[in-house]
Each structure stands twice: as C-alpha cells, then as structure tokens.
C-alpha cells in the first residue's frame, strides 16, 4: 500500500483524554478514532490488525472443531425473559423498543440466542456435541467507559458455545478451547496467565480467565511464587488456619466511641489491633439481607458471599436500607442482637477472635470483650475474605503474590443454566428426553488489540509482533527527487510484494525526520530505507523491536527480511 494514497492520520501530541499507553499510541499512530464515549472507529491500520487477530482466532477455533456462524446483534426481549436475565443483568444491558413498542436488547453476549437456535434445530443425541462460534460487535452500557478499547460500550468479541450430552463431553471440549485460547494468545506474542475465575452474570461453574499481565489491568491475579497456581483474586480460596489465644474471656461491655466509624478509627481510639476488631457489612443477597463478618484487617469478598448462597445478585446494602434493617448507620454495625430476619455468616478468622470489638448497632457505641458464639450466633463459618499477599498458596506450594492483568478471554462450563431455563432438550439413544449441557467461550477481540499495544509499546510508538502487525515491512523513500532512490524504491516495492510480504510504502513528499517518526509510531516490524547508497544497491534495514540496523544489498533483502520477521 502506498502511504500517499492511504488514510493514516498520525498525531504528534498525546490526546488529553487518553489515560493509558495503548490508548495514547493507538490514537497517535492513526489506528483508531473515538466516535462517542466508549465507541471507536477502526481506521485502516487498526482494521488490518483486527483482521490478523481474527484470522488467528479462526484458525485455532476451526482446528478445535468449532463451526462459525453469525447471529443478530438485535435480540428479542422474550429470549432474555426466558433465561431470567432480562431482569437480573442490570443497567449494562442496552434496551430499546421498536415502532410497535416491542422490547429488544443490543446483545452484550449471545447465550439466549444460541440456545434458542440449537433448541429449535437439534433434536437428537446424534447431532451432539456441537460447538458454534462467531466474531461480532457487542454492546454494553458501561457506567464509565475508560482506557480506550479496554473498556468500551461497543466492542468486538469472539463468542463460542458448545452443546453436549454428558459432562465428560463438555470437559473434553472445554480442554480443547482452553488449549486453543492458549495458542491464540501465544501466537499474538502476549505474556499472559490462565487463572481460576468467577462466572459473573453469565452463570455456570468451572471457569478460567486469560489475563494479559499489565500494570494498568483492572483485575488482580493471585499467584503462587513456587508453582503455576493462579486465580483471579475474587476466586482464590484462603487456606490460612487460625489459632485462638489462651487469654481469659472478658465480660461483654458497651463503650462510647463518638465519631469513630471505620476500623482504623475504632482500633486507634480503643487502642486495640485491627485483628481484634470484627468488621460487619450488610449485603442484599437476592431477596434477603445478610450480615457478613470478617476480621478488621481483612476485606469481605462479595463473590464468595454470592457463591455461599448460589445467588444471582449480591450488593452492599445502601445507607438507607442499612438504617431501615439494622436501625443504625453503617459505621455502627455489629452482630449482637441482630433481628432474626437477617442471616449472619462469618469468615473463619472471626471464629478465632477472643475478646474482640464490634459495632453495637447504636450510633457512637461499640462493644468490647466480644466473643463469637458466646455473645452472638453465626449461621455459618466459611471462607469469605479476599486472599492477601503472603498468605499460603491454595495448592500448598509457596505463598501468594499479586499481579495486575487485563482479561482478554474467558471459558465457562455453563452446565444446564440456560438449557433448563429455555427447554433445550434432545432425545437420547433410548428415546428419552434429556437436557443439553453447555459451555461458553469468549475472547475480547478489540480489547486484545489494546492489550497487545499495551505490552508492545515504547516511548517512540507501537511495536507490533509480526503475526499481528498491519504490514510486515515499512519501505521508506528518503528523497523523491533523487531518481536512483525513487526507481530503486519503486522496484523493491513490487519485488517485496511479489515475495509475499505486506508492504507499506512511504512515498509521501515529507521530510525524512517526519517519515522516520511516523514509522516508529506505527510500529511495523521491519523498516527498509532507500537513501543515499541507492546507486550502489544498498539499503538500510532496521528492526523496530530491537532497534538493530544494518546495511544490506538488495540482492540479499528478501532473505534478510524473512529472517528478521521470523524472530519478531
């Protein structure tokens, strides 16, 4: 492609609203432009990278036995009402009405549509297992779109769905998808980890997220420093054991704690450690209220709360709800004297507290000398807190460390979550009606573009791995007015293309400094510069990733470029 005839609007300044490196570089290098908040146009270079990523995804999905189709983005509300998610998905679901006042949604995902399709078309076990996938635009009304392509309201996703007659069949395809995802991210050149995850609004159990390691990632990965164990911090179980002290039990006493609301304030005011304090949080779990107790130096994990009750929605009670249910403000909550309508559960660490401190459910007062089971009842002790750095690894090897990650892929074992709700059944070999078992597998394609840019950018611009680069070679003509340079550049623009390389040819009437700066910004793996030694058949070849440069005779150019691309 001739750069003079292309559309690559580069920017010299960093846009004011671009917070992270990938967003800044993709804007500056002319890969994307914002159309609205969280909505982007992919310019020609960005579209070429998307096509490269999609090609890798298609190759690996097809190799794993999946079949491509394309489903509508506009989805009937009735399908979401069948699954129950029309009411539970939340404000991220973009809802609209047609001219006949019928409800629709712009699809954030396609479990309902694919389940209805297979339900209506597959009747017998002979047609199963079946894995279908698509690459398509999705929509989610994010409250705060941010970081460019990393969190948008319109994005491109690869989603796949598998249907089975047995859990063993699901396990087999799940493992194939896991391996396919690993291959995809490796081929994209990424540094990633597969971690144990929570299924969120999609439902199901046994899930893994694929995380690209990055300091700007919104997710925290808990990993062992002595094994390959890794989990999203939401899902990492705590295996710490807690020993009770042998101190004598003190009597329960209510004390005045004016204006002391947080654990930090109360522990400092009463001169006790945070480990002695009981943190009480009121959650609304589906249609019930649950008081969750954790030790003062720990944080309650709402995902673990959700899993205890196998709930759909878990959220902290609002200050108004807390006042109504507990008759006090959030800063005074405690488990003593709680109404029977409120379920009390506690983390294992709370059970080991002796002579602790908790809120008195009265403004400005706390209890001291608090002892669980003597002074209040707990319906269940279980693991309810977030794991912390330094805790033992759940696999028994080493201790936990933290890293940040960008989620780019997620695989789920859905089970019968959707097939039961939507009556997706088949006839088995004995003619009996059975419910289909399902799996679900997603990759954020446009997010993957940003994740690659995040890991492969430097102070001068983007540094694309060869497998996903918009072009293989950036051919630069230094001086258009020099006949020998122009003729050699034109000749090798044709010859490099004939040799199978994708070439961006900078034939613009710009100064060499502008061309070199744009080349670094765009980040094509190999740059070939036709300059002063053109009359000798000598060109300069530079590797974008290593910045290594060399002078090469054109007779050796094809082999040199091939070798450099193989190592990029």
C-alpha positions as CSV (number, residue, x, y, z in Angstrom):
1,X,0.0,0.0,0.0
2,X,1.3,3.4,-0.9
3,X,1.2,5.7,2.1
4,X,0.4,8.7,0.0
5,X,-2.9,7.0,-1.0
6,X,-3.7,5.6,2.4
7,X,-5.5,7.1,5.4
8,X,-3.1,7.2,8.4
9,X,-3.8,10.4,10.4
10,X,-0.9,10.4,12.9
11,X,-0.8,12.9,15.8
12,X,2.3,14.5,17.4
13,X,0.7,15.3,20.7
14,X,-0.9,12.9,23.2
15,X,-4.7,13.4,23.3
16,X,-5.8,14.9,26.7
17,X,-8.4,12.2,27.4
18,X,-6.1,9.3,26.7
19,X,-5.0,7.9,30.1
20,X,-3.1,4.7,29.3
21,X,-0.3,3.9,26.9
22,X,-2.3,1.7,24.5
23,X,-5.0,4.3,24.1
24,X,-2.5,7.1,23.5
25,X,-0.4,5.1,20.9
26,X,-3.4,3.8,19.0
27,X,-4.8,7.3,18.7
28,X,-1.4,8.9,17.8
29,X,-0.5,6.2,15.3
30,X,-3.8,6.5,13.4
31,X,-5.3,3.1,14.3
32,X,-8.5,4.3,15.9
33,X,-10.6,7.4,16.5
34,X,-13.3,8.0,19.1
35,X,-16.8,8.4,17.8
36,X,-18.6,8.7,21.1
37,X,-17.7,7.8,24.7
38,X,-16.6,4.1,24.6
39,X,-17.3,3.9,20.9
40,X,-14.5,3.8,18.3
41,X,-13.9,3.8,14.6
42,X,-11.1,1.4,13.5
43,X,-9.1,3.2,10.8
44,X,-7.3,1.2,8.0
45,X,-4.3,0.3,10.1
46,X,-6.5,-0.8,13.1
47,X,-8.7,-2.8,10.8
48,X,-5.7,-4.6,9.4
49,X,-4.6,-5.6,12.9
50,X,-8.1,-6.7,13.8
51,X,-8.2,-8.9,10.6
52,X,-4.8,-10.5,11.6
53,X,-6.1,-11.3,15.1
54,X,-9.4,-12.6,13.8
55,X,-7.5,-14.8,11.3
56,X,-5.5,-16.4,14.2
57,X,-8.7,-16.9,16.2
58,X,-10.5,-18.5,13.3
59,X,-7.6,-20.9,12.6
60,X,-7.4,-22.1,16.2
61,X,-11.2,-22.3,16.6
62,X,-11.6,-24.3,13.4
63,X,-8.7,-26.6,14.4
64,X,-10.5,-27.2,17.7
65,X,-13.6,-28.3,15.9
66,X,-15.8,-25.2,16.2
67,X,-18.0,-24.0,13.4
68,X,-18.5,-20.3,12.5
69,X,-21.9,-18.6,12.1
70,X,-23.2,-15.1,12.6
71,X,-26.1,-14.2,14.9
72,X,-28.1,-10.9,15.2
73,X,-26.9,-8.1,17.5
74,X,-30.6,-7.1,18.0
75,X,-32.1,-9.7,20.3
76,X,-35.8,-10.2,21.3
77,X,-36.6,-9.5,25.0
78,X,-38.6,-12.7,25.1
79,X,-35.4,-14.8,24.9
80,X,-33.8,-12.9,27.8
81,X,-37.0,-13.2,29.8
82,X,-37.0,-17.0,29.2
83,X,-33.5,-17.2,30.8
84,X,-34.4,-14.7,33.5
85,X,-31.5,-12.3,32.7
86,X,-33.8,-9.5,31.3
87,X,-34.5,-8.7,35.0
88,X,-31.1,-9.6,36.5
89,X,-28.4,-8.4,34.0
90,X,-28.5,-4.8,35.2
91,X,-28.2,-1.4,33.5
92,X,-25.3,-2.6,31.3
93,X,-27.9,-4.2,29.0
94,X,-28.9,-1.8,26.3
95,X,-32.6,-2.0,25.9
96,X,-34.8,-0.4,23.2
97,X,-38.3,-0.6,21.7
98,X,-39.2,-0.9,18.0
99,X,-42.1,1.1,16.4
100,X,-44.6,-1.4,17.7
101,X,-43.4,-1.0,21.3
102,X,-41.8,-4.5,21.4
103,X,-38.8,-4.8,23.7
104,X,-35.3,-5.6,22.3
105,X,-31.7,-5.6,23.6
106,X,-28.5,-4.9,21.8
107,X,-26.6,-8.1,22.6
108,X,-23.8,-8.0,25.1
109,X,-23.5,-11.8,24.7
110,X,-25.5,-14.5,22.9
111,X,-26.3,-17.4,25.3
112,X,-30.0,-16.9,24.8
113,X,-29.9,-16.6,21.0
114,X,-27.7,-19.6,20.5
115,X,-29.6,-21.7,23.0
116,X,-32.9,-20.9,21.2
117,X,-31.3,-21.7,17.8
118,X,-29.9,-25.1,18.9
119,X,-33.1,-25.9,20.8
120,X,-35.2,-25.4,17.7
121,X,-32.8,-27.2,15.3
122,X,-31.2,-30.1,17.2
123,X,-33.4,-32.9,18.3
124,X,-31.2,-36.0,18.8
125,X,-28.0,-37.0,20.5
126,X,-26.6,-37.9,17.1
127,X,-26.1,-34.2,16.4
128,X,-24.1,-33.6,19.6
129,X,-21.6,-32.5,20.6
130,X,-21.8,-29.3,18.7
131,X,-19.6,-26.1,19.0
132,X,-20.6,-22.9,17.2
133,X,-18.8,-19.6,17.3
134,X,-19.0,-16.1,15.8
135,X,-17.0,-12.8,15.7
136,X,-19.3,-9.9,16.1
137,X,-19.9,-6.5,17.6
138,X,-21.3,-6.5,21.2
139,X,-22.9,-3.7,23.3
140,X,-22.7,-3.0,27.0
141,X,-23.7,0.3,28.6
142,X,-20.7,0.7,30.7
143,X,-21.1,3.2,33.5
144,X,-17.6,4.6,33.0
145,X,-16.0,3.7,29.6
146,X,-12.3,4.1,30.0
147,X,-8.8,3.2,28.7
148,X,-9.9,3.3,25.1
149,X,-10.6,-0.1,23.7
150,X,-10.0,-1.8,27.1
151,X,-13.5,-0.8,28.4
152,X,-15.9,0.4,25.8
153,X,-19.7,0.4,25.2
154,X,-19.3,-1.1,21.7
155,X,-16.7,-3.8,21.1
156,X,-15.8,-6.8,19.0
157,X,-16.0,-10.2,20.6
158,X,-15.4,-13.8,19.6
159,X,-18.0,-15.9,21.4
160,X,-18.4,-19.7,21.1
161,X,-21.0,-22.1,22.6
162,X,-20.9,-25.9,22.9
163,X,-23.7,-28.3,23.5
164,X,-23.3,-31.8,24.9
165,X,-24.9,-35.0,26.1
166,X,-22.5,-35.6,29.0
167,X,-20.2,-33.8,31.4
168,X,-17.3,-35.8,30.0
169,X,-18.0,-34.4,26.6
170,X,-18.1,-30.9,28.0
171,X,-14.8,-31.5,29.8
172,X,-13.2,-32.6,26.5
173,X,-14.3,-29.5,24.5
174,X,-13.5,-27.2,27.5
175,X,-10.0,-28.5,27.4
176,X,-9.8,-28.1,23.7
177,X,-11.0,-24.5,24.0
178,X,-8.5,-23.8,26.8
179,X,-5.7,-25.1,24.6
180,X,-7.0,-23.1,21.6
181,X,-7.1,-19.9,23.7
182,X,-3.5,-20.5,24.9
183,X,-2.4,-21.0,21.3
184,X,-4.2,-17.8,20.2
185,X,-2.6,-15.6,22.9
186,X,0.9,-17.2,22.4
187,X,0.6,-16.5,18.6
188,X,-0.2,-12.9,19.4
189,X,3.0,-12.7,21.3
190,X,1.4,-11.9,24.7
191,X,2.6,-12.5,28.2
192,X,-0.5,-14.0,29.8
193,X,-1.7,-16.3,32.6
194,X,-4.8,-18.5,32.7
195,X,-6.4,-18.0,36.1
196,X,-9.3,-19.6,38.0
197,X,-12.2,-17.2,37.7
198,X,-15.8,-16.2,38.6
199,X,-18.5,-16.6,36.0
200,X,-20.3,-13.3,36.9
201,X,-23.6,-12.6,35.2
202,X,-23.2,-15.4,32.6
203,X,-23.5,-18.1,35.2
204,X,-22.1,-21.6,35.4
205,X,-19.1,-23.0,37.3
206,X,-15.5,-24.2,36.5
207,X,-14.2,-21.1,34.6
208,X,-10.9,-19.7,33.7
209,X,-9.9,-16.2,32.6
210,X,-7.0,-15.5,30.4
211,X,-5.1,-12.4,31.7
212,X,-2.6,-10.4,29.9
213,X,-0.1,-9.1,32.5
214,X,-0.2,-5.3,32.7
215,X,0.1,-2.7,35.4
216,X,-3.0,-0.9,34.2
217,X,-5.1,-4.1,34.3
218,X,-8.4,-3.8,36.3
219,X,-8.1,-7.3,37.7
220,X,-5.8,-8.6,40.4
221,X,-4.2,-12.0,39.9
222,X,-3.2,-14.0,42.9
223,X,-0.4,-16.4,42.0
224,X,2.0,-18.7,43.8
225,X,5.7,-17.9,44.0
226,X,6.5,-21.6,43.9
227,X,4.1,-23.2,41.4
228,X,1.9,-22.4,38.4
229,X,-1.2,-21.8,40.6
230,X,-3.0,-18.6,39.5
231,X,-6.5,-17.3,40.2
232,X,-8.5,-14.1,40.0
233,X,-8.3,-12.6,43.5
234,X,-12.1,-12.9,43.7
235,X,-11.8,-16.7,43.4
236,X,-8.6,-17.6,45.3
237,X,-9.6,-19.6,48.4
238,X,-7.9,-18.8,51.7
239,X,-6.4,-21.8,53.4
240,X,-4.8,-20.0,56.3
241,X,-5.5,-21.6,59.7
242,X,-6.3,-19.5,62.8
243,X,-5.3,-20.3,66.4
244,X,-7.3,-18.9,69.3
245,X,-5.4,-17.2,72.0
246,X,-5.5,-18.7,75.5
247,X,-6.4,-15.4,77.3
248,X,-9.3,-15.4,79.7
249,X,-12.6,-14.3,78.4
250,X,-13.6,-10.8,79.4
251,X,-17.2,-9.7,80.1
252,X,-19.1,-8.0,77.3
253,X,-19.1,-4.2,77.7
254,X,-20.6,-1.4,75.7
255,X,-18.3,1.6,75.4
256,X,-18.8,5.1,74.0
257,X,-16.9,5.7,70.7
258,X,-18.1,9.2,69.5
259,X,-17.5,9.8,65.7
260,X,-15.4,6.6,65.4
261,X,-16.8,4.7,62.4
262,X,-14.1,3.0,60.4
263,X,-12.0,0.0,61.7
264,X,-8.9,2.3,61.6
265,X,-10.6,4.9,63.8
266,X,-12.1,2.4,66.2
267,X,-8.9,0.4,66.7
268,X,-6.9,3.6,67.3
269,X,-9.5,5.1,69.7
270,X,-9.7,1.9,71.7
271,X,-6.0,1.1,71.4
272,X,-6.6,-2.4,70.0
273,X,-5.2,-4.1,66.9
274,X,-7.4,-4.4,63.8
275,X,-7.1,-8.1,64.1
276,X,-9.2,-7.9,67.3
277,X,-12.0,-6.0,65.5
278,X,-14.9,-7.6,63.8
279,X,-15.9,-5.8,60.6
280,X,-19.7,-6.1,59.9
281,X,-21.1,-5.5,56.4
282,X,-24.8,-5.7,55.4
283,X,-25.3,-7.3,52.0
284,X,-28.5,-7.6,50.0
285,X,-28.3,-11.2,48.6
286,X,-31.1,-11.6,46.0
287,X,-34.2,-11.0,48.2
288,X,-32.6,-11.4,51.7
289,X,-30.3,-9.4,53.9
290,X,-27.1,-11.0,55.1
291,X,-24.7,-9.6,57.7
292,X,-21.2,-10.6,56.7
293,X,-18.4,-10.7,59.4
294,X,-14.7,-10.5,58.6
295,X,-11.7,-9.7,60.7
296,X,-10.8,-6.0,60.9
297,X,-7.6,-6.4,58.8
298,X,-9.4,-8.4,56.1
299,X,-11.8,-7.4,53.2
300,X,-15.1,-9.2,52.5
301,X,-15.3,-10.9,49.2
302,X,-18.7,-10.4,47.6
303,X,-18.1,-13.2,45.0
304,X,-17.6,-15.7,47.8
305,X,-20.8,-14.4,49.5
306,X,-22.6,-14.9,46.2
307,X,-21.3,-18.5,45.9
308,X,-22.3,-19.4,49.5
309,X,-25.9,-18.6,48.7
310,X,-25.7,-19.5,45.0
311,X,-27.2,-16.1,44.4
312,X,-27.8,-14.1,41.3
313,X,-27.3,-10.6,42.7
314,X,-25.1,-9.6,45.7
315,X,-24.6,-5.9,46.6
316,X,-23.9,-3.9,49.6
317,X,-27.0,-2.5,51.3
318,X,-27.4,1.2,50.8
319,X,-27.2,3.6,53.8
320,X,-30.9,3.9,53.7
321,X,-31.5,0.1,53.6
322,X,-29.0,-0.3,56.4
323,X,-30.8,2.2,58.6
324,X,-34.2,0.5,57.9
325,X,-33.0,-3.1,58.6
326,X,-30.4,-2.5,61.3
327,X,-31.7,0.7,62.8
328,X,-28.2,2.3,62.7
329,X,-25.7,3.7,60.3
330,X,-23.0,1.6,58.5
331,X,-20.3,2.7,60.9
332,X,-22.0,1.2,63.9
333,X,-23.0,-2.2,62.6
334,X,-22.4,-5.4,64.7
335,X,-23.7,-8.9,65.1
336,X,-25.1,-8.7,68.6
337,X,-28.8,-8.6,68.9
338,X,-29.5,-8.8,65.2
339,X,-33.1,-9.4,64.1
340,X,-33.9,-13.0,63.1
341,X,-34.8,-11.8,59.6
342,X,-31.1,-11.1,59.0
343,X,-28.8,-14.0,58.3
344,X,-25.4,-13.8,59.9
345,X,-22.4,-15.5,58.4
346,X,-18.7,-15.1,59.3
347,X,-15.3,-15.7,57.9
348,X,-13.2,-18.5,59.6
349,X,-10.9,-15.8,61.0
350,X,-13.7,-14.3,63.1
351,X,-14.2,-17.6,64.9
352,X,-10.7,-17.4,66.4
353,X,-11.2,-13.8,67.8
354,X,-11.0,-13.6,71.6
355,X,-12.2,-10.5,73.5
356,X,-12.8,-8.6,70.3
357,X,-14.5,-5.4,69.3
358,X,-17.6,-4.9,67.2
359,X,-20.3,-2.3,66.5
360,X,-23.2,-2.0,68.9
361,X,-25.9,-1.2,66.3
362,X,-26.2,2.1,68.1
363,X,-24.7,5.4,67.0
364,X,-21.4,6.2,68.8
365,X,-21.1,2.9,70.6
366,X,-19.1,-0.3,70.2
367,X,-18.8,-3.5,72.3
368,X,-15.6,-4.7,73.7
369,X,-14.9,-8.1,75.2
370,X,-16.8,-9.7,72.3
371,X,-16.5,-13.4,71.9
372,X,-18.2,-15.2,68.9
373,X,-20.7,-17.9,69.8
374,X,-20.9,-16.7,73.4
375,X,-22.2,-13.2,72.5
376,X,-23.8,-13.7,69.1
377,X,-24.8,-16.6,66.8
378,X,-23.4,-17.3,63.4
379,X,-25.4,-19.5,61.0
380,X,-22.2,-20.5,59.1
381,X,-18.5,-20.0,59.3
382,X,-16.8,-20.2,55.8
383,X,-14.2,-18.6,53.6
384,X,-15.5,-15.0,53.0
385,X,-12.4,-12.8,52.6
386,X,-10.1,-11.8,49.8
387,X,-6.8,-13.6,49.8
388,X,-3.8,-11.4,50.7
389,X,-0.1,-11.3,49.6
390,X,1.9,-13.6,51.9
391,X,-1.0,-16.0,52.5
392,X,-0.2,-19.7,51.8
393,X,-0.9,-20.7,48.2
394,X,-4.1,-22.8,48.0
395,X,-2.2,-25.6,46.3
396,X,0.1,-25.9,49.3
397,X,3.2,-24.7,47.3
398,X,4.7,-21.3,48.2
399,X,3.0,-18.1,49.2
400,X,0.7,-15.7,47.3
401,X,1.9,-12.8,45.3
402,X,-0.2,-10.3,43.3
403,X,0.0,-9.0,39.7
404,X,-2.3,-6.9,37.6
405,X,-4.0,-8.3,34.5
406,X,-6.2,-7.4,31.5
407,X,-8.9,-10.0,30.9
408,X,-8.9,-10.9,27.2
409,X,-10.5,-14.3,27.3
410,X,-12.9,-16.4,29.4
411,X,-14.1,-20.0,29.2
412,X,-17.1,-21.3,31.2
413,X,-18.7,-24.6,31.9
414,X,-22.3,-23.4,31.9
415,X,-23.9,-26.8,32.6
416,X,-27.7,-26.6,32.2
417,X,-28.1,-22.9,33.4
418,X,-29.6,-21.9,30.1
419,X,-30.8,-25.1,28.6
420,X,-33.0,-25.8,31.6
421,X,-34.5,-22.3,31.6
422,X,-35.1,-22.4,27.9
423,X,-36.1,-26.0,27.5
424,X,-33.2,-27.0,25.2
425,X,-33.5,-30.8,25.1
426,X,-32.7,-33.8,22.9
427,X,-33.7,-37.4,22.6
428,X,-31.0,-39.8,23.9
429,X,-30.3,-43.3,22.4
430,X,-33.2,-44.7,24.4
431,X,-35.7,-42.1,23.1
432,X,-35.8,-40.3,26.4
433,X,-35.8,-36.5,26.7
434,X,-32.6,-35.1,28.2
435,X,-31.4,-31.6,28.9
436,X,-28.4,-30.3,26.9
437,X,-25.2,-29.5,28.8
438,X,-23.5,-26.3,27.7
439,X,-20.1,-24.5,27.6
440,X,-19.3,-20.9,26.7
441,X,-16.0,-19.4,25.5
442,X,-15.3,-15.7,24.8
443,X,-12.4,-13.5,23.6
444,X,-12.5,-9.7,23.5
445,X,-11.1,-9.2,20.0
446,X,-10.9,-5.4,20.1
447,X,-9.7,-5.5,23.7
448,X,-6.9,-7.9,22.5
449,X,-5.8,-5.2,20.1
450,X,-5.3,-2.8,23.1
451,X,-3.7,-5.4,25.3
452,X,-1.1,-6.1,22.6
453,X,-0.4,-2.4,22.2
454,X,-0.1,-2.1,26.0
455,X,2.6,-4.8,26.2
456,X,4.4,-3.9,23.0
457,X,4.7,-0.1,23.0
458,X,7.8,2.0,23.8
459,X,8.5,5.7,24.1
460,X,8.6,6.1,20.3
461,X,5.4,4.3,19.5
462,X,3.9,0.8,18.9
463,X,6.0,-2.3,18.4
464,X,3.8,-4.9,16.7
465,X,4.7,-8.6,16.8
466,X,5.0,-9.8,13.2
467,X,2.0,-12.2,13.5
468,X,-0.5,-9.3,14.0
469,X,1.4,-6.3,12.5
470,X,-0.6,-4.2,10.0
471,X,2.2,-4.7,7.5
472,X,5.5,-6.7,7.5
473,X,7.7,-4.1,6.0
474,X,7.7,-0.3,6.1
475,X,9.6,0.8,2.9
476,X,10.7,4.5,3.1
477,X,11.9,6.6,0.2
478,X,14.1,9.3,1.6
479,X,14.3,11.7,-1.3
480,X,11.6,11.6,-4.0
481,X,13.6,14.0,-6.2
482,X,16.6,11.6,-6.4
483,X,15.9,9.4,-9.5
484,X,18.1,6.5,-8.3
485,X,16.3,6.4,-4.9
486,X,12.8,6.6,-6.4
487,X,13.5,3.9,-9.0
488,X,15.0,1.5,-6.5
489,X,12.2,2.1,-4.0
490,X,9.6,1.5,-6.7
491,X,11.3,-1.6,-7.9
492,X,11.5,-3.1,-4.5
493,X,8.0,-2.2,-3.5
494,X,6.9,-4.5,-6.3
495,X,9.5,-7.2,-5.6
496,X,8.9,-7.4,-1.8
497,X,5.2,-7.7,-2.5
498,X,5.8,-10.5,-5.0
499,X,7.9,-12.3,-2.4
500,X,4.8,-12.5,-0.2
501,X,5.5,-9.5,2.2
502,X,2.9,-7.0,3.0
503,X,4.5,-3.6,2.4
504,X,3.5,-0.1,3.4
505,X,5.5,2.2,1.0
506,X,6.1,5.7,2.4
507,X,6.2,7.7,-0.9
508,X,4.9,10.9,0.6
509,X,6.7,14.2,-0.1
510,X,7.6,14.6,3.5
511,X,10.9,15.3,5.3
512,X,12.9,12.2,6.3
513,X,12.5,13.0,10.0
514,X,8.7,13.0,9.7
515,X,8.8,9.7,7.9
516,X,11.1,8.0,10.4
517,X,9.0,9.4,13.4
518,X,5.8,8.1,11.8
519,X,7.4,4.7,11.1
520,X,8.4,4.3,14.8
521,X,4.9,5.4,15.8
522,X,3.1,2.9,13.6
523,X,5.5,0.1,14.7
524,X,5.8,-2.2,11.7
525,X,8.4,-4.9,12.5
526,X,10.9,-4.2,9.7
527,X,11.8,-0.9,8.1
528,X,13.7,-0.7,4.8
529,X,15.1,2.8,4.0
530,X,16.1,3.6,0.4
531,X,18.6,6.5,0.8
532,X,22.0,7.8,-0.4
533,X,23.5,4.5,-1.3
534,X,20.7,3.5,-3.6
535,X,23.0,3.8,-6.6
536,X,25.1,1.0,-5.1
537,X,22.0,-1.1,-4.5
538,X,22.5,-0.7,-0.7
539,X,19.5,-0.1,1.7
540,X,19.3,0.3,5.4
541,X,17.2,-2.4,7.3
542,X,16.1,-1.6,10.8
543,X,14.2,-3.9,13.3
544,X,11.6,-2.0,15.2
545,X,11.7,-4.2,18.3
546,X,15.4,-4.3,18.9
547,X,16.3,-1.0,17.0
548,X,19.1,-3.0,15.4
549,X,20.0,-1.6,12.0
550,X,22.2,-2.9,9.1
551,X,23.1,-2.1,5.6
552,X,22.0,-4.8,3.1
553,X,22.5,-5.2,-0.6
554,X,19.1,-5.5,-2.3
555,X,20.1,-9.0,-3.6
556,X,20.0,-10.2,0.0
557,X,17.0,-8.2,1.0
558,X,14.3,-10.8,0.7
559,X,16.2,-13.4,2.8
560,X,17.1,-10.7,5.4
561,X,13.6,-9.6,5.8
562,X,12.3,-13.2,6.1
563,X,14.9,-14.0,8.8
564,X,14.1,-10.8,10.8
565,X,10.3,-11.4,10.6
566,X,10.7,-15.0,11.9
567,X,12.4,-13.6,15.0
568,X,9.9,-10.8,15.6
